[in-house]
């Protein structure tokens, strides 16, 4: 990492199509991918307004609806784990 910028500045550069890799220390990057057998499909029935909100948020973050739901579920489950650890 050669230069430090605020996240908003990096976001702007990225949105403008500039290369922002110089701002990240890739020597410490970790890529985690679940094993194919570690994933399972499920059906989820939700109101159409919720699908529209999910699609809007996913578009804002430039991820798929599925990725957004997975991310949010993972965040919530981690929070639940932390809260349980505080109680016990």
C-alpha positions as CSV (number, residue, x, y, z in Angstrom):
1,X,0.0,0.0,0.0
2,X,1.7,3.2,-1.1
3,X,-0.9,5.9,-0.6
4,X,-3.7,6.3,1.9
5,X,-7.1,7.8,1.0
6,X,-10.4,8.1,2.6
7,X,-12.9,5.4,1.6
8,X,-15.1,7.9,-0.1
9,X,-12.2,9.0,-2.3
10,X,-11.4,5.4,-3.3
11,X,-15.1,4.9,-4.0
12,X,-15.2,7.9,-6.3
13,X,-12.1,6.8,-8.1
14,X,-13.5,3.3,-8.6
15,X,-16.8,4.7,-9.8
16,X,-15.0,6.9,-12.3
17,X,-13.3,3.8,-13.7
18,X,-9.9,4.4,-12.2
19,X,-7.6,1.6,-11.0
20,X,-7.7,1.6,-7.2
21,X,-5.5,-1.5,-6.5
22,X,-2.6,0.6,-5.4
23,X,-4.6,1.5,-2.3
24,X,-4.9,-2.2,-1.1
25,X,-2.3,-4.4,0.5
26,X,-3.0,-7.6,-1.5
27,X,-0.2,-9.5,0.3
28,X,-2.6,-9.9,3.1
29,X,-5.7,-10.6,1.0
30,X,-7.7,-13.8,1.9
31,X,-10.2,-15.4,-0.5
32,X,-12.6,-17.7,1.2
33,X,-14.9,-19.9,-0.8
34,X,-17.2,-22.4,0.6
35,X,-16.9,-25.9,-0.7
36,X,-19.6,-26.8,-3.2
37,X,-20.9,-29.4,-0.8
38,X,-21.1,-26.8,2.0
39,X,-23.9,-24.9,0.2
40,X,-27.5,-25.8,0.0
41,X,-30.5,-24.3,-1.8
42,X,-33.6,-23.2,-0.1
43,X,-36.8,-21.5,-1.2
44,X,-38.0,-18.4,0.5
45,X,-41.4,-16.8,0.0
46,X,-41.5,-13.1,0.7
47,X,-43.8,-10.2,-0.2
48,X,-43.1,-8.5,-3.6
49,X,-42.3,-5.2,-1.9
50,X,-39.5,-7.0,-0.1
51,X,-38.1,-8.4,-3.3
52,X,-38.2,-4.9,-4.8
53,X,-36.3,-3.5,-1.8
54,X,-33.7,-6.4,-1.9
55,X,-33.2,-5.7,-5.6
56,X,-32.8,-2.0,-5.0
57,X,-30.2,-2.6,-2.3
58,X,-28.4,-5.3,-4.3
59,X,-28.2,-2.9,-7.2
60,X,-26.8,-0.1,-5.0
61,X,-24.1,-2.5,-3.8
62,X,-23.5,-4.0,-7.2
63,X,-24.2,-7.6,-6.0
64,X,-26.8,-10.1,-6.8
65,X,-30.0,-10.5,-4.7
66,X,-28.7,-13.9,-3.6
67,X,-25.4,-12.5,-2.5
68,X,-27.1,-9.7,-0.6
69,X,-29.4,-12.1,1.2
70,X,-26.4,-14.4,2.1
71,X,-24.4,-11.4,3.3
72,X,-27.2,-10.1,5.5
73,X,-28.0,-13.5,6.9
74,X,-24.4,-14.1,7.7
75,X,-24.1,-10.7,9.5
76,X,-27.2,-11.4,11.5
77,X,-26.1,-14.9,12.5
78,X,-22.7,-13.6,13.6
79,X,-24.5,-10.9,15.7
80,X,-26.7,-13.5,17.3
81,X,-23.6,-15.5,18.2
82,X,-21.9,-12.5,19.8
83,X,-25.0,-11.6,21.8
84,X,-25.3,-15.2,23.1
85,X,-21.6,-15.2,24.1
86,X,-22.2,-12.0,26.2
87,X,-25.2,-13.7,28.0
88,X,-23.4,-16.9,28.8
